[in-house]
């Protein structure tokens, strides 16, 4: 099961980083930059669909197709606080990814005056690639160690990203992105393991879907709020405030997650 968890989470984050990398290079070195990347990814999606159709099913097919209905996330009442903590941790980690992906291209093109789409794509890939790599490296580590390392490295990377905005430094931005991405990878891997550990045996899929829902809300909603904040405040002030809120969120979820993981 551990290998499947690593593969699933690393592929998820690796794919999120692979897209901007390929799109950035296509937009820089291939004609029709607003069309070719979309055509390439549509072709890749069709190939993936064809491969998926050939993968053998691992469970028996029901004789009659059940009627579709949205599934509720099922978590035992006594485990809900831990589930919410894991969901909040995943949301905080993905909020940092959202911060970087929304910040890096404009920062590189505007503040640093470098219009290279390839560089912007590489910077985005660095943070997601580091997240995927960290999940593989920490795959055999204990749950408490995954969470503790993930939180600590994430906060360190967040400090460097904030410093990069104030100092207008590409080196700090890339270093902070790689560190923060590594931290998100460890934290997300630990959150997934936590949720799978408390999910009922027959409801792991829907419980894990709840965690991913929290993660993707974290990827989108806080960054939209940051965009509104930058209309009212300077980019430096808005990013600093965002970083402070994110650090507080990580600190709040650290206690229940680390306390529970110490007993596993």
PyMOL commands that set and color helices and strands:
alter all, ss='L'
color gray80, all
select helices_A, chain A and resi 2-29+36-54+77-111+117-137+143-167+170-198+204-232+235-261
alter helices_A, ss='H'
color red, helices_A
deselect
rebuild
show_as cartoon
